[in-house]
Amino acid sequence: MTQTPPEQGDRPNEPTLTDVVNRLDKLSTEVERFNDRFSNYQQATQWVVQLAFTLIASATITVIVTAVLRR
């Protein structure tokens, strides 16, 4: 039992070179958006860390100054 190769009209939808290029362009755009989002999250995280350190430093200074002035 031999199979005949599919004829031109019987082929499943194979991507053309244009389809591949368009898909690559779309993926490239999605990667750029992901990079932008990641950069935003990174900056926000750095801001939160700086805020936390500032609050800790302020509380420490307040405790020290209060302890020194009470004496």
Secondary structure, 3 states (H helix, E strand, C coil): CCCCCCCHHHCCCCCCHHHHHHHHHHHHHHHHHHHHHHHHHHHHHHHHHHHHHHHHHHHHHHHHHHHHHCC
